[in-house]
């Protein structure tokens, strides 16, 4: 009985220490509004940093942010989790440029290639932040969003990135049509050099190896990347290594398989947080 009471005391004590989660409607652009969940430290300092947490296809942005709250306890970090609604941003993982099969969207007014930069500007002003950089984490569909944002946006204020368990990837192949490759996409060598030189990480669940997983993309071109998420992520990382060698560009990404974790955001967040927070 004493052990049970002690556990309840710990849960209660931790709840007292837990950060608040705030919610706002972001409407400061000429695109459909989005909900944003965020959590800031009690005191903002000149060293306060921003980490974006990008949700997967379930669009549970608040839950994704909540998974990070105990990981940033005592850290001088603002967490920001935008929620891209299915109604207005159904193809958010492809930056609202195409569908998952590569069909171009007729309406380009909801393109997301500048989204995080705009949101960063808003929060930097709102919270009076001094930082000029931000960091990114995405799991599953969020991981798809993150690496395409890195390749296709013009944003350069990103200094560290962790992407976990993407369903499939945009390989830097000019012959293969987007979102599986970069055919018809403007990706310069200058952008590739910036991309490869980031402090980035491909994080993969060691048990995310089910070729029949209910949410695993099953398009023909996705299957060509590997039988399951673990294999596809490994092949993508190796592709980046080869690209760096071929183009003689510095490559700073890391590759990490997280043992015992399948397609689970909470489990992957633990590993990604060690990387994203190690120097904060």
Secondary structure as the mmCIF struct_conf table of DSSP 4:
data_model
#
loop_
_struct_conf.conf_type_id
_struct_conf.id
_struct_conf.beg_label_comp_id
_struct_conf.beg_label_asym_id
_struct_conf.beg_label_seq_id
_struct_conf.end_label_comp_id
_struct_conf.end_label_asym_id
_struct_conf.end_label_seq_id
HELX_RH_AL_P HELX_RH_AL_P1 UNK A 2 UNK A 17
HELX_LH_PP_P HELX_LH_PP_P1 UNK A 18 UNK A 20
STRN STRN1 UNK A 22 UNK A 26
BEND BEND1 UNK A 29 UNK A 31
STRN STRN2 UNK A 34 UNK A 39
BEND BEND2 UNK A 42 UNK A 43
TURN_TY1_P TURN_TY1_P1 UNK A 46 UNK A 47
STRN STRN3 UNK A 49 UNK A 54
TURN_TY1_P TURN_TY1_P2 UNK A 57 UNK A 58
HELX_RH_AL_P HELX_RH_AL_P2 UNK A 61 UNK A 69
TURN_TY1_P TURN_TY1_P3 UNK A 70 UNK A 71
BEND BEND3 UNK A 72 UNK A 72
TURN_TY1_P TURN_TY1_P4 UNK A 73 UNK A 74
BEND BEND4 UNK A 75 UNK A 75
STRN STRN4 UNK A 77 UNK A 83
TURN_TY1_P TURN_TY1_P5 UNK A 86 UNK A 88
TURN_TY1_P TURN_TY1_P6 UNK A 90 UNK A 91
HELX_RH_3T_P HELX_RH_3T_P1 UNK A 92 UNK A 94
TURN_TY1_P TURN_TY1_P7 UNK A 95 UNK A 96
BEND BEND5 UNK A 97 UNK A 97
STRN STRN5 UNK A 98 UNK A 98
TURN_TY1_P TURN_TY1_P8 UNK A 100 UNK A 101
HELX_LH_PP_P HELX_LH_PP_P2 UNK A 103 UNK A 103
STRN STRN6 UNK A 104 UNK A 104
HELX_LH_PP_P HELX_LH_PP_P3 UNK A 105 UNK A 105
BEND BEND6 UNK A 106 UNK A 106
TURN_TY1_P TURN_TY1_P9 UNK A 109 UNK A 110
TURN_TY1_P TURN_TY1_P10 UNK A 113 UNK A 114
HELX_RH_AL_P HELX_RH_AL_P3 UNK A 115 UNK A 126
TURN_TY1_P TURN_TY1_P11 UNK A 127 UNK A 128
STRN STRN7 UNK A 134 UNK A 139
TURN_TY1_P TURN_TY1_P12 UNK A 140 UNK A 140
HELX_RH_AL_P HELX_RH_AL_P4 UNK A 141 UNK A 152
BEND BEND7 UNK A 153 UNK A 153
STRN STRN8 UNK A 158 UNK A 164
BEND BEND8 UNK A 167 UNK A 168
BEND BEND9 UNK A 172 UNK A 172
TURN_TY1_P TURN_TY1_P13 UNK A 174 UNK A 175
BEND BEND10 UNK A 176 UNK A 176
STRN STRN9 UNK A 177 UNK A 177
TURN_TY1_P TURN_TY1_P14 UNK A 178 UNK A 180
BEND BEND11 UNK A 181 UNK A 181
STRN STRN10 UNK A 183 UNK A 183
TURN_TY1_P TURN_TY1_P15 UNK A 184 UNK A 184
BEND BEND12 UNK A 185 UNK A 185
HELX_RH_AL_P HELX_RH_AL_P5 UNK A 189 UNK A 197
BEND BEND13 UNK A 198 UNK A 198
STRN STRN11 UNK A 199 UNK A 205
TURN_TY1_P TURN_TY1_P16 UNK A 206 UNK A 207
TURN_TY1_P TURN_TY1_P17 UNK A 211 UNK A 212
TURN_TY1_P TURN_TY1_P18 UNK A 214 UNK A 215
BEND BEND14 UNK A 216 UNK A 216
HELX_RH_AL_P HELX_RH_AL_P6 UNK A 220 UNK A 223
TURN_TY1_P TURN_TY1_P19 UNK A 224 UNK A 225
BEND BEND15 UNK A 227 UNK A 228
HELX_RH_AL_P HELX_RH_AL_P7 UNK A 229 UNK A 246
TURN_TY1_P TURN_TY1_P20 UNK A 247 UNK A 248
STRN STRN12 UNK A 254 UNK A 258
TURN_TY1_P TURN_TY1_P21 UNK A 259 UNK A 260
BEND BEND16 UNK A 263 UNK A 263
HELX_RH_AL_P HELX_RH_AL_P8 UNK A 265 UNK A 276
TURN_TY1_P TURN_TY1_P22 UNK A 277 UNK A 279
#
